[in-house]
Amino acid sequence: MPNPRRRHSRARGRRRRTHWKVVRPVLGTCPQCKAPKEPHRICLACGTYDGRPVIDFETRRAKKAEKKKKKSR
C-alpha cells in the first residue's frame, strides 16, 4: 500500500477537509402520534410505519422485564 513520502502541512490537510460537513437529519412528523421521525423509518414513539403497527412496545417491555428478573435471580 502506498505511503506518503512527505508530510502534508496542517493547512493542506484542512483545505482538503473543507467539504466534510455535518448534515442535519431531515425530520418529518409521524401521522399517528405527531412525534418527529426520519422519513421511511419506523416511528420510535408509537412503533408504526405507513399507518400500520410494526413494533409492539408493550410486549417488548414485558419480555425485557422478565429477562431482567430471571438474570437477577
Buried (B, 14 or more C-beta within 10 A) or exposed (E): EEEEEEEEEEEEEEEEEEEEEEEEEEEEEBEBEEEEBEEEEBBEBBBBBEEEEEBEEEEEEEEEEEEEEEEEE
